[in-house]
Amino acid sequence: MDERDLVFYGTPIEREEELSSRKKKAVAEASGQLRTLPTWKQEVRDEEGRRRFHGAFTGGYSAGYYNTVGSKEGWAPQTFTSSRKNRAELKQQSILNFLDDDEKADLEGQSLATSTQFDTFGFTASEVARKQADKEPSAIPGPVPDELVLPAAESIGAKLLLKMGWRHGRSIKDSSTDSLYDARREARKAFIAFSSSDDTKSNIDGDANHVNDHSNSLERPVNDDNLSSQYTPLNALQPKQDLHGLGYDPYKHAPEFRGKAGPGFGIGALEEYDIEDEDVYTTAYDFEDTVVQEVEDSSKPITDHKHRLTWKEPGILPGFKVASISDYQVEKFNAPEVPKDFVPRHKFAGPLKVEDKTAVPPPPDVPPPEDSNMKVLIEGVATLVGRCGKLFEDLSREKNQSNPSFGFLMGGNGHEYYERKLWEAQQKYKDQKKLPLPSDGKSSQKTEKMNAENRGKILGERPLERSSSSLVSPDVNLQSNLSDTFMKPLQFSELPEVSKPFKDNSAKQERFQQFLKEKYKGGLRSGESGGASNMSEAVRAQERLDFELAAEALEKANRGQQSNLSAQQSMDFLTSAGMQFTSAGVEQSKDTLDKDFEMKKMYPKREENQWRPSPVLCKRFDLVDPYMGKLPPPPRMRGKIDSLVFKAEFIPVPRIGDKTGQNQNRSSGGLQSSAQGVRDGSADEEEDEVVVDVENVERPVDLYKAIFSDDSDEEAETSKVSKVEDPEKKVEVANATLNRLMAGDFLESLGKELGLEVPPDLPPYSHTNQNPSALEKETTGLNPRDGSSVKMKITEEDRKQGSPPPSEDRMDRRHSKRQRRYDSISDSYSSSSGDDSDRDRYSSKSKGRRKKGSSSRDKKSSSSRKHSRRRHHREDVSREYSSSRSSRRDKDRGESKREKRKRRD
Amino acid sequence: MSASDLPTKEANVLKGHEGAVLAARFNADGNYCLSCGKDRTIRLWNPHRGIHIKTYKSHGREVRDVHVTPDNSKLVSCGGDRQVFYWDVSTGRVIRKFRGHESEVNAVKFNEYASVAVSAGYDQSLRSWDCRSHSTEPIQIIDTFSDSVMSVCLTKTEIIAGSVDGTVRTFDIRVGREISDNLGQPVNCISLSNDGNCILASCLDSTLRLLDRTTGELLQEYKGHTCRSFKMDCCLTNTDAHVTGGSEDGYVYFWDLVDATVVSRFRAHASVVTSVSYHPKDSCMVTASVDGTIRVWKT
């Protein structure tokens, strides 16, 4: 070790040569040798070359005498003088002589020492009492022997027992196998062993105390008892397993870290804690909430007296450390298993009574009374009673005793009809309750059907104005209206058999009806509804969409009937819609085999792109740079190449200034279309399908063809097929053409420059594997809303196995590719091969259509947004459409964040 | 190699990590193994004797991946602190810190000559770092991915990476092209077969997929395990006869390479098996888990 590293305590014996050498060193270091060291390694030395304590604010000071606790004289030894007259006292030194006051206070509060007060049994107390009694009539003169001989703090028997593991407060034969208990027993044993060794030390000054103790020992028994309970903690419910003091709160001044301790500890102050820092494994792994123990801890010298004397934790013995891995385990009990048939709904007494009644055979079907008002009233009351229970009937009977129109309640006119209606209502209500359970789907479906017909009879011709013109008292009127609002959606279920959109899938139809019912339940959407319980979230959401779509269609059809508009038209749509839905829906409930098959056919998909490795990378990989000697494309141009030619993952950037306005148009249109209604859902699916196909198409070739071929024929074709072409689209076309021309010029020059070969027929940069050769057909339906023809394309495979499942996974994929999809749209007018152009046209056309109908669908779509992930995606699509690449990235990331947070390790 | 030769018997348990172990890797000759985890440390072990040799501390957040040079002289590691650390194995000091990733770094690998480290990040990019020069700037950034890049593999001439966007992309430096194989499912981890002809990709639909590298064909799918939300490794055995991978329920699976049947499965850990690494020569395997242990398996 170097000399300068030493720290001198006390007065060193100075030697001449040493002094000079040190001085030399000091000079040398001052001359700049030290300067090379970082500031925090430099040391301040005095003129003698001795290290000075450096710090504080004044630029360095020395604590004590050259950073020692001594004085200039150093530690003066105690002078020992002893004379015949004045004999030296034998000084008894104890640790207390060397401690500061606060240290003493600390020590007294916490130090471990035997005390006579430590009396768990109360033995000492009784002994003292006995002794006291003995003492009083003491006949023996002189010091009582008992008091000369100090009593052992514990009897040897108790001591032995304790060492064997017996614990106070337990019977001797009691042997617990509890591991916790064992551990504590061990600790206690060690405790005793330790304290008894301490005894010898502290007894010296304790002796005097002992004597004193016994003189005033009368007071002691009083607090002995409660002390004993203090010293034997019987059951620590939450054993302390950390190193903190009792009641120590590590987050006292940093509440923002509360609950976040653990693996993320030690993150820089500037790193913000965001939601991603949650421990994704918390469910799987119960991370110990401890400060990470540094290894250095163990390397600390054990001769740390201060540490030992002032140990703070009552549970830990000096010289011991809390085990980092504890045997202690809380026994865990699983939550009680809920029986499968348990319905988490409280059944009230009222309806129960009603239900009992339903066991009674149904009252005969009676023709309704002639008075239509009466009929309406009866039905209204019956429905209400059916729903709310018998209580309501009693109530209204009481209320309307004098009202002749309520005679049916008292068994008067129309009573039988009322009975019948009430029974029906009860049945209906029961069905409703039963429905969510898929187990009894069959039976409930039967009753459902019957009820649907009944309801058709009952509610079909019940316009609101009639009930308002009735003679009944206003409060009842109000109630029946109220029930109307409740019952309104039931109208849907009374639709004729033909119009049931999912009639080929009875379970689904059932769910659909349930959906309709719940849709307006109390004006709120019921949370748990929708789909059989065995369906996945995605399928459920999808079905939900279908239902909304169908519901809207039905509602419209209904309205059409009411206003005597062309019912045929609406029914047309209905059937076509039904076809759509079933084709989408049936296949969903089928096995995932189809999906797998589909997947296999689609993926893996190979694409090849040009990629330019950096020269350094090539060098480091010891490879020849494939692009060596070729000019690196200028960065500005590069964007153009990528977006136009190579079709890498670059979003088309708005290229010329005058395009921005048009872009805005597009984006706003896109936004609107994102909020577009459910009705387009299935069509969009197909569109997505098409788009996926489009991706396989070799862009560069198309582009080339487009550049060098006449595009007038395409234009003609386009206009022929799409009758409803937006003016916007023409702008688009113009722009696309412009781009193409620019690209053409650019390509030519580029080709010359780089010597790139672009064969006219073969795709130079990309080819596709397993490109599904989808033959496409068009079916035309009639859109009842805007009257424009809806073109649906169903690929050949779709026909065979139902349309492909728009599963979430695939949505994801689409999502990731959508910017290319828009590439394809902008390129659509440049492609010449019939198939491709067809597809492209379709996608752009449907886009235009979307814009049109969007505003009217805004409302509905917002209501269903949370259920459809798909729409979410679509929204992204349209928004992204005009956004720059960076914003797209942010978005993507935000969306997939939740997913990925888990996914990443 | 028959199924009975598979390493299914626990030979050692390497304990020391506090919290989840995120990766465990054999070194090139299989004598040592490196692990890294949530406790921000990298640990060097002798898995055959069950000895903990060294701990490397410097990361500010969890360490997600670690790789050692073939000559065992240098380490490269990456993790939640967005940095790639280049370590000296013997001194345990960080030689260089490569900063540049905008987000967490998921995986990192050396190339054959240990001259370049390529890291894959949550910021949808691959970055290659020069270990020869003193530059801390990336040599090249590849950002054609559209989602987090989860895993990277290097051959003599190629950089292969798998991403959550469902693609496995091969960047051929010699030819100067990018081949993108879209699997349609988020790719969690990729691993090369020992003959270098196939890529094994672990997808988040609980399927491992074996791809032919030259054609991009899907050769086989391996199912049975659970892999839905965690990054979990997969690899082929040293003979390329079996495919192995962990499961979220703590099991380790062995599939036959050709007919994709589950040859063996056993419970290896109490929790998610995050990493598996197969010995380059012997029938030996290490697995790491969220339960904080690394287990060594032998026949």
Interface residues (C-beta under 8 A of the other chain):
Chain A: G262 P263 G264 G266 I267 G268 E271 E276 D279 V280 Y281 A284 Y285 F287 E288 V292 V295 M599 K600 M602 Y603 P604 K605 R606 E607 E608 N609 Q610 W611 R612 P613 S614 V616 L617 C618 R620 F621 D622 L623 V624 P626 Y627 A648 E649 Y765 N769 D809 R810 D812 R813 S816 K817 R889 D892 R893 S896 E899 K900 K902 R903 R904 D905
Chain B: E18 G19 A20 L22 A23 K38 D39 R40 T55 G60 R61 E62 R64 D81 E104 N106 N111 E112 Y113 S115 V116 Y122 Q124 S128 D130 R132 I139 Q140 I142 T144 F145 S146 D147 S148 M150 K156 T157 V164 D165 G166 V168 F171 D172 I173 R174 V175 G176 R177 E178 I179 S180 D181 N182 L183 G184 Q185 P186 N188 L204 D205 R209 L211 T215 G216 E217 L218 S229 F230 K231 S271 V272 T274 V290 D291 G292
